[in-house]
Amino acid sequence: MYLTKATAREIIKEISSVIDYDLNLIDNKGTIIASTDETRLNTYHEAAHLLVRDSLTELIVQYDGQYEGCRKGINLPIYFTSKIVGVIGITGEPSDTIHYGQVIKKMTEMILYENYMVAQQGVDQQSIMLLINDLIHGNFDLLYHDVEKRLKQHNLSTQGPFTAMVIRYSSAIPEGGNNELYNAKQAIIKRTISEQLATKKILSAFSHNQFIAVTNHSMERLMDIMTNQIAEIEGRYGISLLCSIGNTYADYTDLQKSYSEAAATIQYYSAYNSGVLVFSSIILDFILNQLPEIHKQNLCNQVFKNCTLDEIKEFSGFIRAYLKCSGSIHTIAELYFIHKNTAQYKINKIKKKTGLDMRNHQDFFVLYMAACYV
């Protein structure tokens, strides 16, 4: 199971580059599955068969033909998880090859273990991607406890809260840049982000040039985590990251909503390169901008029909500031370093030019919509 033909060929290739002897890798049934001598592939090796059957620590072949399909040399068991999974055979004078035996044996076992770990990481990543995909697309056709079991396997609570986010960065190679170096850098960054998110109990998977992540953290906690994360990555690697976070929900079945909000946010602000965006803070602008362009323009022209271009620019900026400051003249004056009388003057001027009073909620909503479309 652990020593496939492909793995065996890779091991023989790796070891033969440093050892000047013919090498054979034999499975635990006595068949040579990889060799520096291709004429011996798929042939029976009796010595290896006996070594595995009798759990020997080594078996030396003193002369060619002493055992069926064998040549002079030394054969050693290959262990994986305390079991013999195969045999490494070194062809040559036993008194010479025995000096290399244990070294080659250890090298083979190390390579086998490293390959297994890489394969396991791939399986784990695929499992994570499948779980995230099911969560963000609402694939709950299976029994709920199956989803909950998978959440627990990846250290996520089934009780909530639940939040989804999207992290994106540019993969474009800088003009005049080195393709191989840039690809290597990208691989390091992806691994770094994934590992650092995991330490914060954020489950993530990379797909189509972006990370999709789910977590039990609240939106507010995620903002803090990602602000620090982005600053660290940008400082270390010089690559800008843009993160969007959906709303937080009590049940994992609502992660589909949270992901849709995060995806819509990052799409809406696609021109941005860096920072942390939160759906709840842009929802009004997002909804307003779903209107067809012709309706946006008609509203803007109607509201500001008696205003000059300079006034439209001035008014729209002030209207946005008014909402940001919750209509507080005192806050507007402090934030924009203007006198309170100046802020009051602007409110009266807007009313005179548009016929709409910012202090009236209905009028302000129309003014704000028009300001958004300037």
C-alpha positions in Angstrom: 0.0 0.0 0.0 2.8 2.5 1.0 5.4 1.3 -1.6 3.8 1.8 -5.0 5.8 1.3 -8.3 5.8 5.1 -8.8 7.2 5.7 -5.3 9.7 2.9 -5.7 11.0 4.4 -9.0 11.4 7.8 -7.4 13.3 6.3 -4.5 15.7 4.4 -6.7 16.3 7.5 -8.8 17.0 9.5 -5.7 19.4 7.0 -4.1 21.2 6.0 -7.3 22.4 9.6 -7.8 24.6 9.2 -4.7 25.4 5.4 -4.6 27.4 3.8 -7.4 25.8 0.4 -7.2 22.9 -1.3 -8.9 19.8 -1.1 -6.7 16.5 -2.9 -6.6 13.3 -2.2 -4.7 11.2 -5.3 -4.1 7.7 -5.4 -2.8 6.7 -7.6 0.1 5.7 -10.4 -2.3 9.1 -10.7 -3.8 8.6 -8.8 -7.1 11.2 -6.2 -8.2 9.1 -3.1 -8.8 12.0 -0.6 -9.4 15.6 -1.1 -10.4 18.7 0.6 -11.9 18.8 -2.5 -14.2 15.6 -2.4 -16.2 16.0 -6.0 -17.3 15.2 -7.1 -13.8 11.9 -5.3 -13.5 8.8 -7.4 -12.6 11.0 -10.5 -11.9 10.8 -12.7 -8.9 13.4 -12.2 -6.1 13.4 -15.2 -3.8 15.8 -13.7 -1.2 13.5 -10.7 -0.6 10.5 -13.0 -0.4 12.3 -15.0 2.3 13.4 -11.9 4.2 9.8 -10.6 4.4 8.3 -14.0 5.3 10.8 -14.7 8.1 11.1 -11.0 9.2 14.9 -11.1 8.9 17.1 -8.1 9.6 19.1 -8.8 6.5 19.8 -11.5 3.9 23.1 -11.7 2.1 23.4 -13.4 -1.3 26.9 -14.9 -1.5 26.9 -15.6 -5.3 24.7 -15.1 -8.3 21.9 -17.7 -8.5 22.1 -18.7 -4.8 18.4 -17.8 -4.7 16.0 -17.7 -7.6 16.2 -14.4 -9.5 19.0 -13.1 -7.2 22.5 -11.7 -7.7 25.4 -11.4 -5.3 24.7 -8.6 -2.8 22.9 -7.6 0.4 19.1 -7.2 1.0 17.6 -5.2 3.8 14.0 -4.8 5.0 12.2 -1.5 4.5 10.0 -0.6 7.4 7.0 1.8 7.5 4.8 2.1 10.7 6.7 -0.9 12.2 5.8 -3.2 9.2 8.0 -4.5 6.4 6.6 -3.0 3.3 9.4 -4.0 0.9 13.1 -4.8 0.5 16.1 -2.8 -0.8 18.6 -4.8 -2.6 22.2 -3.7 -3.3 24.0 -5.7 -6.0 27.8 -6.2 -5.6 30.4 -7.8 -3.4 28.7 -8.2 0.0 31.9 -7.1 1.9 31.7 -3.8 0.0 28.0 -3.2 -0.2 27.3 -4.0 3.5 29.0 -0.7 4.5 26.3 1.2 2.6 23.4 -1.0 3.7 22.1 0.8 6.7 22.6 4.2 5.2 20.6 3.2 2.0 18.0 1.5 4.2 17.5 4.7 6.2 17.5 6.9 3.1 14.8 4.7 1.6 12.6 4.8 4.7 13.0 8.6 5.0 12.0 9.2 1.4 9.0 6.8 1.8 7.9 8.7 4.9 8.3 12.1 3.3 6.3 11.0 0.3 3.6 9.7 2.6 3.4 13.0 4.5 3.1 15.0 1.3 0.3 12.7 0.1 -1.4 13.0 3.5 -1.2 16.8 3.3 -2.8 16.7 -0.1 -5.6 14.5 1.2 -6.2 16.8 4.2 -6.3 19.9 1.9 -8.8 18.2 -0.4 -10.9 17.2 2.6 -10.8 20.8 3.8 -11.8 22.1 0.4 -14.7 19.7 0.1 -16.0 20.7 3.5 -15.7 24.4 2.8 -17.4 23.9 -0.6 -20.3 22.1 1.1 -20.7 24.8 3.7 -20.6 27.9 1.4 -22.9 26.3 -1.1 -25.4 24.9 1.3 -24.8 21.2 0.4 -26.5 19.6 3.4 -28.2 16.8 1.6 -26.2 14.4 3.8 -27.3 13.9 7.4 -26.5 17.0 9.5 -24.4 15.0 11.9 -22.0 14.1 9.0 -21.3 17.8 8.5 -20.9 18.3 12.2 -18.5 15.4 12.5 -16.4 17.0 9.7 -16.5 20.3 11.4 -15.2 18.7 14.6 -12.5 16.9 12.7 -11.1 20.2 11.6 -11.4 21.8 15.1 -14.5 23.9 14.4 -17.3 24.1 16.9 -20.8 23.1 15.6 -22.4 25.7 17.9 -21.2 28.8 16.3 -20.8 31.7 15.7 -19.9 31.2 12.0 -18.3 33.7 9.6 -17.0 33.3 6.1 -14.4 35.5 4.3 -12.5 35.7 1.1 -8.8 36.7 0.7 -7.4 37.7 -2.7 -4.1 38.8 -4.0 -2.7 39.5 -7.5 -0.8 36.6 -9.1 0.5 38.7 -12.0 4.2 38.5 -12.6 5.8 42.0 -12.3 7.1 43.3 -15.6 10.7 42.0 -16.1 10.2 39.6 -13.1 11.6 36.1 -12.9 8.8 33.6 -13.5 10.3 30.8 -11.4 11.2 33.0 -8.5 7.8 34.6 -8.5 6.0 31.2 -8.6 8.2 30.0 -5.7 7.3 33.2 -3.8 3.6 32.6 -4.4 3.9 29.0 -3.1 5.5 30.2 0.1 2.9 32.9 0.6 0.0 30.5 0.1 1.5 28.1 2.6 2.2 30.9 5.0 -1.3 32.3 4.9 -2.9 28.8 5.2 -0.7 27.9 8.2 -1.1 31.2 10.0 -4.9 31.1 9.5 -4.9 27.5 10.9 -3.2 28.7 14.1 -6.1 31.2 14.5 -8.7 28.4 14.1 -9.6 29.6 10.6 -10.2 26.8 8.1 -9.1 27.9 4.6 -8.6 26.5 1.1 -7.0 28.1 -2.0 -9.0 28.1 -5.2 -9.0 30.3 -8.3 -6.4 32.7 -7.0 -8.1 33.4 -3.7 -8.5 31.9 -0.2 -12.0 31.0 1.0 -12.2 30.6 4.8 -14.7 29.7 7.5 -14.4 30.2 11.2 -16.1 30.4 14.5 -14.7 33.9 15.1 -17.1 36.9 14.9 -16.8 39.5 12.2 -15.2 41.9 14.6 -12.6 39.4 15.8 -11.8 38.5 12.2 -11.3 42.2 11.4 -8.6 42.4 14.0 -6.9 39.1 13.0 -6.8 39.9 9.3 -5.7 43.5 9.8 -2.6 42.2 11.6 -2.2 39.3 9.2 -2.3 41.5 6.1 0.2 43.9 7.6 2.6 41.1 8.4 2.4 39.4 4.9 2.7 42.7 3.1 5.7 43.7 5.2 7.5 40.4 4.7 6.7 39.6 1.1 5.7 42.9 -0.5 2.4 41.5 -1.8 -0.9 43.2 -1.2 -3.8 41.3 0.2 -7.5 42.2 0.1 -9.8 40.5 2.6 -13.6 40.7 2.6 -15.7 39.4 5.6 -19.4 38.5 5.5 -21.8 38.8 8.4 -21.6 36.5 11.4 -24.4 33.9 11.9 -25.4 31.6 14.7 -25.7 28.4 12.6 -23.4 26.8 10.1 -26.2 26.4 7.6 -26.0 30.2 7.2 -22.4 30.2 6.1 -23.7 30.2 2.5 -25.1 33.7 3.3 -21.9 34.9 4.9 -19.8 33.7 2.0 -22.2 35.3 -0.6 -21.8 38.6 1.3 -18.0 38.3 1.4 -17.8 37.4 -2.3 -20.1 40.2 -3.3 -18.0 42.7 -1.2 -14.7 41.7 -2.8 -16.3 41.8 -6.2 -17.8 45.2 -5.6 -14.4 46.6 -4.5 -12.4 44.7 -7.1 -10.4 47.8 -7.8 -9.0 47.8 -4.3 -5.6 46.1 -3.7 -5.3 45.9 0.0 -7.2 46.1 3.3 -10.1 44.5 5.2 -13.6 45.0 3.9 -16.7 44.2 5.9 -20.1 43.6 4.2 -22.1 45.2 7.0 -20.3 48.5 6.4 -20.9 48.7 2.7 -24.3 47.1 2.4 -26.1 50.4 1.7 -23.7 51.4 -1.1 -23.8 47.8 -2.4 -27.6 47.8 -2.6 -27.9 51.2 -4.1 -25.4 50.3 -6.8 -27.5 47.4 -8.0 -29.8 49.8 -9.8 -29.3 50.1 -13.6 -27.0 52.9 -14.7 -29.7 54.8 -16.5 -31.8 55.1 -13.3 -28.7 56.2 -11.4 -28.0 58.9 -13.9 -31.6 60.1 -14.1 -31.8 60.4 -10.3 -28.5 62.3 -10.1 -29.6 64.7 -12.9 -33.0 65.3 -11.2 -31.7 66.0 -7.7 -28.8 68.2 -8.8 -30.3 69.8 -11.9 -29.9 73.3 -10.5 -26.3 72.8 -9.3 -23.0 73.4 -11.0 -20.4 70.7 -11.3 -18.4 72.1 -8.4 -21.5 72.3 -6.3 -22.4 68.7 -7.1 -18.9 67.6 -6.0 -19.1 69.7 -2.9 -22.6 68.6 -1.9 -22.1 64.9 -2.5 -19.0 64.9 -0.3 -20.8 66.7 2.5 -23.9 64.4 2.2 -21.7 61.3 2.7 -19.9 63.0 5.6 -23.3 63.8 7.2 -24.3 60.1 7.1 -20.9 59.0 8.5 -21.3 61.4 11.4 -24.9 60.4 12.0 -26.2 63.9 11.3 -24.2 65.5 14.1 -23.1 69.0 13.1 -20.6 69.0 16.0 -18.9 65.8 14.8 -18.8 67.0 11.2 -17.2 70.2 12.3 -14.5 68.4 14.4 -13.8 65.7 11.7 -13.5 68.1 8.8 -12.0 71.1 10.7 -14.8 73.5 9.8 -16.9 75.8 12.0 -20.4 74.5 13.0 -21.9 77.5 11.3 -20.2 76.5 8.0 -21.7 73.0 8.3 -25.2 74.6 8.9 -24.7 76.9 6.0 -24.0 73.9 3.7 -27.2 72.2 4.8 -29.2 75.3 4.0 -27.4 75.7 0.7 -28.2 72.2 -0.4 -31.9 72.7 0.5 -32.0 75.9 -1.5 -30.4 74.3 -4.6 -32.2 70.9 -4.5 -35.4 71.6 -2.6 -34.5 68.7 -0.3 -33.8 69.1 3.4 -31.1 66.9 4.8 -32.7 67.0 8.3 -35.8 65.3 6.8 -35.2 61.5 6.7 -37.0 60.9 3.4 -35.3 63.9 1.7 -31.9 62.8 3.0 -32.3 59.3 1.6 -33.0 60.7 -1.8 -30.0 63.1 -1.5 -27.7 60.2 -0.3 -28.7 58.0 -3.2 -28.0 60.8 -5.7 -24.6 61.5 -4.0 -23.7 57.8 -4.4 -24.2 58.1 -8.2 -22.1 61.2 -8.7 
